[in-house]
Amino acid sequence: MIVLLLTLMVLSVLLVPIPVGMGSFFGMILSKNKNIYLFYILFCVGISLVCLLYIPNYTNDLSRYYETMHLMQPLSSWSEFIDFSQSNSVLQYQGTNKLFNIIEYFIAKTGKFSLLPFVSTLICYLSILFPIVDLKKHKELKSSAAFILSVCLLLLFNLNFTANTMRWAMASAIFGLVSYLYFVKINRLVYVWILAIPLLFHVGIILAVALVVFVAIVHKPSIFSYVLLLAGYVLFWAYVGKDGSMGASGMFPQIASMANAYSTDFMDRNLNGMIILYLSRVAGLLLLSAASIICLGKAKAKWDGFDRLCLLQFFFVILLFNNSMIFNRYLLIVSMLSVISIGKNLAVVKISRAQIGAFLTTTSVLILCVTAYAGCKGMIFTVSRLDLIFVNVFSFFSALPNF
């Protein structure tokens, strides 16, 4: 009977993927057996299909990626792509993000550019939800907590964000996934290389990667090791502040140049935009507070690498606390780690701490509902939003716009 129902669900996702995808979310939350992974995949695929019919605004980053793919279309060989990568200013800017550039190239050859936001959203949602699904599968998380934490992650990585700010969105989401996999599932130094995978999508995540590699290698940190880490952090920003780092070639000067550019908030925001920005910061800090209260409620002897990583990331994001794009972006990473940390530790702390953490997390979710709505309300699709709900999979792919 269960097999028949699951078969019918898989078939129905071909006919009405959006409703089935949304329904699969509740199946993912309520399921207590191995079928949770099927619901998880159906939800991520179903909700990501929306991006196939998304029309980017000319002010969005996605428009720039579309323009780049348009220039890639005439390239007839891999060698031409390599030459193009070395001459095109956009790809030079993305020069260290090799994997993302390759994905762009292969999608450009299809002419179906909207596959790019679909792939970005699918990767993000599969990455951010896996830790919650895994904890739920192993009965370390109740359905109510799994629901709140999953919604929180989906609001942090709302559709507008994953479809437009895709390089940073994918790098951040994959960072959360590989950090969870390494410290919770693997925890063997021979696999430390997986922690560098996010760099293939956005080199700007280097500070977070440096911290996670430090935690992975230094199992018993001392005051001296923390002093060295802090000194390296200070020296990096001293180098970033030097004019000599600007315009130089090489990976590290590029990172320094990017850090210098993102050290301020160069976005032109109106009053509503500023309110949304500060609301998102408040939500992130509430999540940070909730995770800290819960994590510090554990016996220190039971702390693992993921706990130490979260507390270290918390500390360094506070050092970044200013009106800069770097702070905004790294607060997203810390918020995501906070949600995973809450899920991982919720069952092993006193009920009073769990209640405080739940209250702060729920408050954050309510705030993120506002910020996510503000980001997504202007999204335009090739069909009306009502029709979008009832489009079948075959129509999704046959109706893809050609560029």
C-alpha positions as CSV (number, residue, x, y, z in Angstrom):
1,M,0.0,0.0,0.0
2,I,2.8,2.4,0.9
3,V,4.7,1.6,-2.3
4,L,1.5,2.3,-4.3
5,L,1.0,5.6,-2.6
6,L,4.6,6.7,-3.2
7,T,4.4,5.6,-6.8
8,L,1.3,7.7,-7.3
9,M,3.0,10.6,-5.7
10,V,6.0,10.4,-8.0
11,L,3.6,10.2,-11.0
12,S,1.5,13.1,-9.7
13,V,4.6,15.3,-9.4
14,L,4.9,15.1,-13.2
15,L,1.4,16.5,-13.5
16,V,1.2,19.1,-10.8
17,P,4.8,19.5,-9.4
18,I,4.2,22.6,-7.4
19,P,1.2,21.4,-5.2
20,V,2.9,17.9,-4.9
21,G,6.2,19.6,-4.0
22,M,4.5,21.7,-1.3
23,G,2.7,18.7,0.0
24,S,6.0,16.7,0.1
25,F,7.3,19.3,2.5
26,F,4.8,18.1,5.1
27,G,5.6,14.5,4.3
28,M,9.2,15.3,4.9
29,I,8.4,16.9,8.3
30,L,6.0,14.2,9.5
31,S,7.7,11.1,8.1
32,K,9.5,8.8,10.6
33,N,11.2,6.4,8.2
34,K,13.4,6.2,5.1
35,N,10.7,7.7,2.9
36,I,11.7,11.1,4.4
37,Y,14.4,11.3,1.7
38,L,11.9,10.9,-1.1
39,F,9.7,13.6,0.3
40,Y,12.7,15.8,0.7
41,I,13.8,15.4,-2.9
42,L,10.3,15.8,-4.3
43,F,9.9,19.1,-2.3
44,C,13.3,20.5,-3.4
45,V,12.7,19.6,-7.1
46,G,9.1,20.8,-7.1
47,I,9.7,24.2,-5.6
48,S,12.8,24.8,-7.7
49,L,10.9,24.2,-10.9
50,V,9.3,27.7,-10.4
51,C,12.6,29.3,-11.4
52,L,12.4,27.8,-14.9
53,L,9.7,30.3,-15.8
54,Y,11.2,33.2,-13.9
55,I,12.0,36.4,-15.8
56,P,14.9,38.4,-14.2
57,N,14.7,42.1,-13.7
58,Y,17.5,44.0,-15.6
59,T,18.8,45.2,-12.2
60,N,19.3,41.7,-10.8
61,D,22.6,39.8,-10.9
62,L,20.8,37.1,-12.9
63,S,20.5,39.5,-15.9
64,R,24.3,39.8,-15.9
65,Y,24.7,36.0,-15.9
66,Y,22.2,35.8,-18.8
67,E,24.3,38.3,-20.8
68,T,27.4,36.3,-20.1
69,M,25.7,33.1,-21.3
70,H,24.5,34.9,-24.4
71,L,28.2,35.6,-25.2
72,M,29.1,32.0,-24.5
73,Q,26.5,30.6,-26.9
74,P,28.7,30.9,-30.1
75,L,31.6,29.1,-28.5
76,S,32.1,25.8,-30.3
77,S,34.8,24.1,-28.2
78,W,36.2,23.8,-24.8
79,S,39.4,25.6,-25.9
80,E,37.3,28.6,-27.0
81,F,35.6,28.6,-23.6
82,I,39.0,28.7,-21.9
83,D,40.2,31.6,-24.1
84,F,36.9,33.4,-23.5
85,S,37.3,32.9,-19.7
86,Q,40.6,34.7,-19.8
87,S,39.4,37.6,-21.9
88,N,35.8,38.3,-20.7
89,S,35.7,40.8,-17.8
90,V,32.8,39.1,-16.1
91,L,34.5,35.7,-16.1
92,Q,37.8,37.3,-15.0
93,Y,35.9,38.7,-12.0
94,Q,34.5,35.2,-11.4
95,G,37.9,33.7,-12.3
96,T,38.3,31.6,-9.2
97,N,34.8,30.3,-9.3
98,K,35.6,27.6,-11.8
99,L,32.7,25.2,-11.2
100,F,30.1,28.0,-11.5
101,N,31.7,29.2,-14.8
102,I,31.5,25.6,-16.2
103,I,27.9,25.3,-15.2
104,E,27.2,28.6,-17.0
105,Y,28.9,27.4,-20.1
106,F,27.0,24.1,-20.4
107,I,23.7,25.8,-19.8
108,A,24.5,28.5,-22.3
109,K,25.0,25.8,-25.0
110,T,21.4,24.6,-24.5
111,G,19.9,28.1,-25.0
112,K,17.7,27.5,-22.0
113,F,19.2,30.1,-19.6
114,S,16.5,29.7,-17.0
115,L,18.1,26.3,-16.2
116,L,20.7,28.3,-14.2
117,P,18.4,29.7,-11.5
118,F,16.7,26.3,-11.4
119,V,20.0,24.5,-10.8
120,S,21.1,27.2,-8.2
121,T,17.8,26.9,-6.3
122,L,17.8,23.1,-6.4
123,I,21.4,22.9,-5.1
124,C,20.7,25.4,-2.3
125,Y,17.5,23.7,-1.1
126,L,19.0,20.2,-1.2
127,S,22.0,21.5,0.8
128,I,20.3,23.5,3.5
129,L,17.6,21.0,4.2
130,F,19.7,17.9,4.4
131,P,21.0,18.5,8.0
132,I,17.4,18.9,9.2
133,V,16.2,15.8,7.3
134,D,19.1,13.8,8.6
135,L,18.5,14.8,12.2
136,K,14.8,14.1,11.8
137,K,15.5,10.7,10.2
138,H,17.7,9.7,13.2
139,K,15.0,10.8,15.7
140,E,17.0,13.6,17.1
141,L,14.5,16.2,16.1
142,K,10.7,16.4,16.7
143,S,8.4,17.2,13.8
144,S,7.4,20.6,15.3
145,A,11.1,21.7,15.6
146,A,11.9,20.3,12.1
147,F,9.1,22.4,10.7
148,I,10.2,25.7,12.3
149,L,13.9,25.1,11.4
150,S,13.1,24.1,7.8
151,V,10.9,27.1,7.3
152,C,13.6,29.3,8.8
153,L,16.2,28.0,6.3
154,L,13.8,28.4,3.4
155,L,13.1,32.0,4.3
156,L,16.8,32.7,4.7
157,F,17.3,31.3,1.2
158,N,14.1,32.5,-0.4
159,L,13.5,32.0,-4.1
160,N,14.5,35.6,-5.0
161,F,17.8,35.1,-3.3
162,T,18.7,31.7,-4.7
163,A,17.6,32.7,-8.2
164,N,19.6,36.0,-8.3
165,T,22.5,36.0,-5.9
166,M,23.2,32.5,-7.0
167,R,27.0,32.3,-6.6
168,W,26.9,33.4,-3.0
169,A,23.7,31.5,-2.3
170,M,25.2,28.2,-3.5
171,A,28.6,28.8,-1.8
172,S,26.8,29.5,1.5
173,A,24.4,26.6,1.3
174,I,27.1,24.1,0.3
175,F,29.3,25.5,3.2
176,G,26.5,24.6,5.7
177,L,26.1,21.1,4.1
178,V,29.8,20.2,4.0
179,S,30.4,21.5,7.6
180,Y,27.5,19.3,8.8
181,L,28.7,16.3,6.9
182,Y,32.3,16.7,8.0
183,F,31.8,17.2,11.7
184,V,28.6,15.2,12.3
185,K,28.8,12.4,9.8
186,I,32.5,11.9,8.8
187,N,34.9,13.7,11.2
188,R,38.1,12.3,9.5
189,L,40.9,14.6,8.6
190,V,41.5,12.7,5.3
191,Y,38.2,14.2,4.0
192,V,39.0,17.8,5.1
193,W,39.2,18.8,1.4
194,I,35.4,18.8,1.1
195,L,35.4,21.9,3.3
196,A,37.0,23.8,0.4
197,I,34.2,22.9,-2.1
198,P,32.2,26.2,-1.5
199,L,35.2,28.1,-2.9
200,L,34.5,26.7,-6.4
201,F,31.3,28.8,-6.3
202,H,32.4,32.0,-4.6
203,V,35.9,32.8,-3.5
204,G,34.5,35.4,-1.1
205,I,33.6,32.7,1.4
206,I,37.3,32.2,2.1
207,L,37.1,33.6,5.6
208,A,34.4,31.0,6.6
209,V,36.4,28.2,4.9
210,A,39.6,29.2,6.8
211,L,37.7,29.0,10.1
212,V,36.2,25.7,9.4
213,V,39.5,24.2,8.3
214,F,41.1,25.6,11.5
215,V,38.4,23.8,13.6
216,A,38.9,20.6,11.6
217,I,42.6,20.5,12.0
218,V,43.1,21.9,15.5
219,H,41.1,19.4,17.6
220,K,42.3,20.8,21.0
221,P,42.7,24.6,20.5
222,S,44.8,26.6,22.9
223,I,44.9,30.3,23.6
224,F,48.0,30.5,21.5
225,S,46.2,28.9,18.5
226,Y,43.3,31.4,18.9
227,V,45.8,34.3,19.1
228,L,47.5,33.1,15.9
229,L,44.1,32.9,14.2
230,L,43.1,36.4,15.3
231,A,46.5,37.8,14.2
232,G,46.0,36.2,10.8
233,Y,42.5,37.9,10.6
234,V,44.0,41.3,11.5
235,L,46.9,41.0,9.0
236,F,44.4,40.0,6.3
237,W,42.4,43.2,6.8
238,A,45.6,45.2,7.1
239,Y,46.5,43.9,3.6
240,V,43.0,44.6,2.3
241,G,43.4,48.2,3.3
242,K,46.6,48.7,1.3
243,D,46.1,50.2,-2.1
244,G,48.8,48.0,-3.4
245,S,46.5,45.0,-3.3
246,M,44.1,46.6,-5.7
247,G,44.5,45.6,-9.3
248,A,47.2,43.0,-8.7
249,S,46.9,39.6,-10.4
250,G,46.5,36.3,-8.6
251,M,44.0,34.6,-6.4
252,F,44.9,36.3,-3.1
253,P,45.0,39.9,-4.5
254,Q,41.6,39.1,-6.1
255,I,40.2,38.1,-2.7
256,A,41.7,41.2,-1.1
257,S,40.2,43.4,-3.8
258,M,36.8,41.8,-3.3
259,A,37.0,42.2,0.5
260,N,37.9,45.9,0.0
261,A,35.0,46.5,-2.3
262,Y,32.5,44.7,0.0
263,S,33.8,46.5,3.1
264,T,31.1,49.1,2.6
265,D,27.4,48.8,1.6
266,F,27.3,50.1,-1.9
267,M,23.6,49.2,-2.5
268,D,21.3,52.1,-3.2
269,R,18.4,51.5,-0.8
270,N,15.3,53.5,-0.1
271,L,13.7,53.7,3.3
272,N,11.8,50.4,2.8
273,G,15.0,48.7,1.7
274,M,16.8,49.9,4.8
275,I,14.0,48.6,7.0
276,I,14.1,45.2,5.3
277,L,17.9,45.1,5.7
278,Y,17.8,45.9,9.4
279,L,15.0,43.4,9.9
280,S,17.1,40.7,8.3
281,R,20.0,41.6,10.6
282,V,17.7,41.4,13.7
283,A,16.5,38.0,12.6
284,G,20.1,36.8,12.1
285,L,21.2,38.0,15.5
286,L,18.1,36.4,17.1
287,L,19.1,33.1,15.6
288,L,22.7,33.6,16.7
289,S,21.5,34.2,20.2
290,A,19.2,31.2,20.2
291,A,22.0,28.9,19.0
292,S,24.5,30.3,21.6
293,I,22.0,29.9,24.5
294,I,21.4,26.3,23.5
295,C,25.0,25.4,22.6
296,L,26.4,26.8,25.8
297,G,23.8,24.8,27.7
298,K,25.6,21.6,26.8
299,A,28.4,20.2,28.9
300,K,31.7,21.5,27.4
301,A,33.0,17.9,27.3
302,K,30.2,17.1,24.8
303,W,31.1,19.9,22.4
304,D,32.0,18.6,18.9
305,G,33.7,20.3,16.0
306,F,30.4,21.7,14.7
307,D,29.7,23.4,18.1
308,R,33.2,24.9,18.1
309,L,32.8,26.1,14.5
310,C,29.5,27.8,15.3
311,L,30.9,29.6,18.4
312,L,34.0,30.7,16.4
313,Q,31.9,31.9,13.4
314,F,29.7,33.8,15.9
315,F,32.7,35.5,17.3
316,F,34.2,36.6,14.0
317,V,30.9,37.8,12.5
318,I,30.6,40.1,15.6
319,L,34.0,41.4,14.7
320,L,32.6,42.2,11.3
321,F,29.6,44.1,12.8
322,N,29.3,47.2,10.7
323,N,27.4,48.6,7.8
324,S,29.1,46.5,5.1
325,M,28.1,43.9,2.5
326,I,30.6,41.5,4.0
327,F,28.7,41.6,7.4
328,N,25.4,41.1,5.6
329,R,26.7,38.1,3.7
330,Y,28.5,36.5,6.6
331,L,25.5,37.0,8.8
332,L,23.6,34.7,6.4
333,I,26.2,32.0,6.9
334,V,26.1,32.3,10.7
335,S,22.3,32.3,10.6
336,M,22.3,29.1,8.6
337,L,24.8,27.5,11.0
338,S,22.8,28.7,13.9
339,V,19.6,26.9,12.6
340,I,21.5,23.7,12.1
341,S,23.2,24.0,15.5
342,I,19.8,24.5,17.2
343,G,18.5,21.4,15.5
344,K,21.5,19.4,16.5
345,N,21.6,20.4,20.2
346,L,17.9,21.1,21.0
347,A,17.3,17.6,22.5
348,V,20.4,17.6,24.8
349,V,19.8,20.8,26.8
350,K,17.5,21.7,29.6
351,I,13.9,22.4,28.7
352,S,14.2,26.0,29.8
353,R,17.0,26.7,27.3
354,A,15.1,24.8,24.6
355,Q,12.1,27.0,25.3
356,I,14.1,30.2,25.0
357,G,15.8,29.0,21.8
358,A,12.4,28.1,20.4
359,F,10.9,31.5,21.2
360,L,13.8,33.4,19.6
361,T,13.8,31.1,16.5
362,T,10.0,31.5,16.1
363,T,10.4,35.3,16.4
364,S,13.1,35.2,13.8
365,V,10.9,33.2,11.4
366,L,8.1,35.8,11.7
367,I,10.6,38.5,10.9
368,L,12.0,36.5,8.0
369,C,8.5,36.1,6.6
370,V,8.4,39.9,6.0
371,T,11.9,40.1,4.5
372,A,11.3,37.1,2.2
373,Y,8.0,38.5,1.1
374,A,9.6,41.8,0.3
375,G,12.2,40.1,-1.8
376,C,9.9,37.7,-3.7
377,K,6.8,40.0,-4.3
378,G,8.4,41.5,-7.4
379,M,9.3,38.3,-9.1
380,I,7.8,38.0,-12.5
381,F,7.1,34.7,-14.4
382,T,6.2,33.8,-18.0
383,V,2.8,32.7,-16.7
384,S,0.5,34.1,-14.0
385,R,1.2,32.9,-10.5
386,L,-2.1,31.1,-10.4
387,D,-1.3,29.2,-13.7
388,L,2.2,28.6,-12.3
389,I,0.7,26.3,-9.6
390,F,-1.0,24.0,-12.2
391,V,1.8,23.8,-14.8
392,N,3.0,20.2,-15.3
393,V,6.6,19.2,-15.7
394,F,6.4,18.7,-19.4
395,S,5.0,22.2,-19.9
396,F,7.7,23.6,-17.6
397,F,10.5,22.3,-19.9
398,S,8.7,22.7,-23.2
399,A,7.8,26.3,-22.3
400,L,11.4,27.3,-21.4
401,P,12.2,30.6,-23.1
402,N,15.0,30.4,-25.7
403,F,17.8,33.1,-25.6
